[in-house]
């Protein structure tokens, strides 16, 4: 396997950083709500919105990874490790255990 030389998400770096900054703002907003002892349901609604925003960010990174790193690995005939890695991440994000341990692509042995 060839060393991993870049990250496919870099083309969306500005979008990702902006989303992360919005997430920071949402977290600070929820902290203020707790400090002000606001209504529990309102806080829960904000935490649900935060979770949805985190999921959307993760999905964007996953899409970039599949369209970049995984696609490139498939074209080079080195897909197995990358595909298993993506499947394990998706399994864990759905609360399921990873099927097997994978070595990160490009990691030295």
Backbone as CSV, one residue per row, in Angstrom:
resi,resn,N_x,N_y,N_z,CA_x,CA_y,CA_z,C_x,C_y,C_z
1,UNK,0.842,-1.178,0.000,0.000,0.000,0.000,0.892,1.246,0.000
2,UNK,0.553,2.204,-0.829,1.313,3.448,-0.919,1.008,4.349,0.270
3,UNK,1.965,5.200,0.667,1.693,6.135,1.760,0.575,7.102,1.393
4,UNK,-0.173,7.491,2.376,-1.283,8.430,2.186,-0.708,9.845,2.191
5,UNK,-0.873,10.580,1.096,-0.204,11.871,0.952,-1.099,13.085,1.135
6,UNK,-2.364,12.926,1.300,-3.239,14.073,1.448,-4.591,13.624,1.942
7,UNK,-5.421,14.572,2.207,-6.759,14.268,2.684,-7.762,14.805,1.679
8,UNK,-8.730,13.987,1.358,-9.700,14.378,0.340,-10.629,15.488,0.806
9,UNK,-10.709,15.731,2.115,-11.597,16.781,2.610,-11.017,18.180,2.437
10,UNK,-9.761,18.303,2.046,-9.143,19.626,1.972,-9.844,20.551,0.988
11,UNK,-10.491,19.982,-0.038,-11.212,20.843,-0.979,-12.400,21.523,-0.303
12,UNK,-12.915,20.932,0.765,-14.037,21.506,1.518,-13.584,22.103,2.849
13,UNK,-12.298,22.352,2.981,-11.743,22.810,4.253,-12.461,24.040,4.796
14,UNK,-12.694,25.031,3.957,-13.338,26.263,4.413,-14.756,25.978,4.919
15,UNK,-15.493,25.164,4.186,-16.855,24.792,4.595,-16.811,24.050,5.924
16,UNK,-15.870,23.115,6.056,-15.760,22.336,7.288,-15.422,23.223,8.480
17,UNK,-14.469,24.114,8.301,-14.080,25.007,9.397,-15.248,25.908,9.790
18,UNK,-15.984,26.418,8.806,-17.158,27.245,9.120,-18.200,26.454,9.896
19,UNK,-18.434,25.212,9.488,-19.398,24.374,10.212,-18.920,24.108,11.635
20,UNK,-17.636,23.856,11.788,-17.092,23.627,13.131,-17.246,24.859,14.012
21,UNK,-17.051,26.018,13.440,-17.234,27.253,14.218,-18.693,27.435,14.629
22,UNK,-19.618,27.072,13.732,-21.041,27.127,14.101,-21.345,26.142,15.219
23,UNK,-20.738,24.959,15.140,-20.926,23.969,16.205,-20.417,24.509,17.539
24,UNK,-19.260,25.158,17.513,-18.738,25.772,18.740,-19.741,26.768,19.304
25,UNK,-20.318,27.566,18.431,-21.315,28.541,18.860,-22.543,27.873,19.448
26,UNK,-22.971,26.768,18.842,-24.123,26.040,19.375,-23.818,25.491,20.764
27,UNK,-22.629,24.947,20.949,-22.247,24.411,22.259,-22.222,25.531,23.296
28,UNK,-21.645,26.668,22.939,-21.625,27.803,23.876,-23.044,28.262,24.200
29,UNK,-23.918,28.254,23.193,-25.307,28.639,23.416,-26.007,27.695,24.379
30,UNK,-25.763,26.411,24.232,-26.361,25.434,25.146,-25.813,25.629,26.557
31,UNK,-24.524,25.898,26.667,-23.932,26.154,27.989,-24.582,27.369,28.640
32,UNK,-24.830,28.417,27.853,-25.509,29.605,28.402,-26.919,29.257,28.870
33,UNK,-27.603,28.425,28.108,-28.952,28.012,28.498,-28.930,27.282,29.840
34,UNK,-27.947,26.411,30.015,-27.819,25.687,31.285,-27.487,26.662,32.407
35,UNK,-26.550,27.586,32.156,-26.194,28.590,33.167,-27.400,29.418,33.584
36,UNK,-28.270,29.729,32.628,-29.458,30.546,32.916,-30.629,29.711,33.419
37,UNK,-30.378,28.388,33.551,-31.401,27.463,34.046,-32.675,27.523,33.205
38,UNK,-32.486,27.495,31.890,-33.631,27.524,30.983,-34.358,26.182,30.994
39,UNK,-35.520,26.174,30.394,-36.410,25.017,30.379,-35.718,23.806,29.747
40,UNK,-35.828,22.654,30.411,-35.148,21.425,29.977,-35.448,21.060,28.525
41,UNK,-36.705,21.157,28.133,-37.091,20.763,26.772,-36.419,21.664,25.740
42,UNK,-36.288,22.938,26.044,-35.598,23.849,25.122,-34.131,23.444,24.967
43,UNK,-33.506,23.064,26.067,-32.106,22.623,26.018,-32.003,21.323,25.225
44,UNK,-32.930,20.412,25.465,-32.924,19.147,24.721,-33.099,19.370,23.222
45,UNK,-33.945,20.325,22.853,-34.121,20.635,21.429,-32.815,21.144,20.828
46,UNK,-32.107,21.962,21.578,-30.832,22.479,21.081,-29.782,21.380,20.987
47,UNK,-29.788,20.433,21.940,-28.825,19.332,21.844,-29.143,18.440,20.648
48,UNK,-30.433,18.278,20.332,-30.805,17.501,19.139,-30.326,18.212,17.874
49,UNK,-30.458,19.530,17.846,-29.978,20.303,16.692,-28.462,20.189,16.572
50,UNK,-27.771,20.218,17.706,-26.316,20.073,17.710,-25.922,18.702,17.172
51,UNK,-26.593,17.672,17.622,-26.298,16.316,17.156,-26.507,16.215,15.642
52,UNK,-27.579,16.794,15.141,-27.846,16.763,13.700,-26.748,17.498,12.930
53,UNK,-26.276,18.610,13.473,-25.214,19.372,12.812,-23.903,18.583,12.808
54,UNK,-23.604,17.896,13.901,-22.398,17.060,13.957,-22.510,15.924,12.942
55,UNK,-23.681,15.303,12.862,-23.889,14.228,11.886,-23.704,14.734,10.456
56,UNK,-24.212,15.922,10.160,-24.067,16.493,8.817,-22.595,16.746,8.495
57,UNK,-21.842,17.222,9.469,-20.410,17.441,9.284,-19.707,16.111,9.007
58,UNK,-20.017,15.106,9.805,-19.415,13.789,9.607,-19.743,13.208,8.248
59,UNK,-20.966,13.401,7.805,-21.374,12.893,6.497,-20.597,13.576,5.374
60,UNK,-20.386,14.875,5.487,-19.613,15.591,4.473,-18.182,15.052,4.406
61,UNK,-17.581,14.822,5.566,-16.216,14.282,5.590,-16.200,12.866,5.017
62,UNK,-17.201,12.065,5.368,-17.289,10.705,4.833,-17.438,10.726,3.312
63,UNK,-18.298,11.603,2.800,-18.474,11.708,1.344,-17.160,12.075,0.665
64,UNK,-16.446,13.049,1.231,-15.154,13.431,0.656,-14.175,12.257,0.687
65,UNK,-14.181,11.508,1.787,-13.268,10.374,1.922,-13.567,9.305,0.869
66,UNK,-14.838,8.979,0.704,-15.213,7.950,-0.268,-14.903,8.417,-1.685
67,UNK,-15.241,9.669,-1.995,-15.007,10.185,-3.355,-13.530,10.429,-3.648
68,UNK,-12.731,10.593,-2.612,-11.312,10.859,-2.798,-10.454,9.643,-2.500
69,UNK,-10.226,9.392,-1.218,-9.299,8.331,-0.793,-9.747,6.943,-1.229
70,UNK,-11.010,6.620,-0.978,-11.483,5.272,-1.310,-11.499,5.069,-2.824
71,UNK,-11.992,6.057,-3.552,-12.014,5.952,-5.018,-10.600,5.765,-5.561
72,UNK,-9.662,6.536,-5.045,-8.273,6.425,-5.483,-7.707,5.038,-5.164
73,UNK,-8.020,4.525,-3.978,-7.538,3.192,-3.600,-8.115,2.119,-4.517
74,UNK,-9.378,2.267,-4.875,-10.010,1.306,-5.791,-9.312,1.345,-7.143
75,UNK,-9.048,2.549,-7.641,-8.379,2.689,-8.937,-6.979,2.084,-8.923
76,UNK,-6.326,2.096,-7.753,-4.974,1.536,-7.626,-4.995,0.058,-7.244
77,UNK,-6.192,-0.512,-7.097,-6.299,-1.916,-6.723,-6.015,-2.176,-5.256
78,UNK,-6.169,-1.157,-4.416,-5.856,-1.260,-2.989,-7.085,-0.915,-2.145
79,UNK,-8.231,-1.412,-2.544,-9.486,-0.978,-1.933,-9.812,-1.632,-0.601
80,UNK,-9.412,-2.871,-0.387,-9.897,-3.634,0.765,-9.732,-2.917,2.100
81,UNK,-8.554,-2.418,2.379,-8.310,-1.754,3.659,-9.168,-0.511,3.807
82,UNK,-9.252,0.283,2.764,-10.038,1.513,2.820,-11.526,1.221,2.979
83,UNK,-12.025,0.246,2.249,-13.445,-0.100,2.334,-13.777,-0.602,3.732
84,UNK,-12.951,-1.487,4.280,-13.201,-1.994,5.638,-13.139,-0.873,6.670
85,UNK,-12.205,0.045,6.481,-12.092,1.173,7.405,-13.375,2.005,7.396
86,UNK,-13.892,2.311,6.214,-15.126,3.095,6.103,-16.293,2.334,6.717
87,UNK,-16.393,1.053,6.417,-17.486,0.261,6.979,-17.427,0.229,8.503
88,UNK,-16.232,0.105,9.067,-16.099,0.108,10.526,-16.513,1.446,11.127
89,UNK,-16.146,2.535,10.482,-16.547,3.858,10.976,-18.063,4.004,10.930
90,UNK,-18.674,3.570,9.839,-20.135,3.653,9.721,-20.796,2.775,10.777
91,UNK,-20.281,1.571,10.968,-20.843,0.690,12.003,-20.786,1.359,13.376
92,UNK,-19.632,1.896,13.727,-19.489,2.544,15.046,-20.403,3.748,15.169
93,UNK,-20.558,4.510,14.097,-21.423,5.692,14.162,-22.881,5.302,14.352
94,UNK,-23.213,4.068,13.998,-24.575,3.570,14.181,-24.713,2.783,15.483
95,UNK,-23.676,2.847,16.314,-23.721,2.165,17.597,-23.462,0.673,17.519
96,UNK,-22.890,0.234,16.426,-22.585,-1.185,16.254,-21.081,-1.387,16.387
97,UNK,-20.678,-2.561,16.859,-19.232,-2.807,16.982,-18.586,-3.001,15.612
98,UNK,-17.343,-2.623,15.539,-16.578,-2.861,14.315,-16.394,-4.363,14.156
99,UNK,-16.424,-4.843,12.943,-16.291,-6.291,12.708,-14.881,-6.785,12.936
100,UNK,-13.924,-5.968,12.554,-12.533,-6.377,12.735,-11.669,-5.137,12.840
101,UNK,-10.484,-5.331,13.310,-9.555,-4.219,13.434,-8.878,-4.010,12.093
102,UNK,-8.832,-2.759,11.672,-8.160,-2.445,10.415,-6.996,-1.519,10.706
103,UNK,-5.994,-1.614,9.879,-4.865,-0.705,9.965,-5.194,0.511,9.124
104,UNK,-4.942,1.685,9.669,-5.215,2.901,8.906,-4.384,2.899,7.638
105,UNK,-5.014,3.226,6.524,-4.265,3.292,5.268,-3.103,4.273,5.389
106,UNK,-1.951,3.848,4.907,-0.780,4.711,4.946,0.000,4.613,6.240
107,UNK,-0.541,3.876,7.235,0.172,3.727,8.506,1.343,2.783,8.296
108,UNK,2.442,3.107,8.928,3.608,2.239,8.777,3.443,1.012,9.655
109,UNK,3.940,-0.108,9.165,3.803,-1.378,9.894,4.892,-1.538,10.905
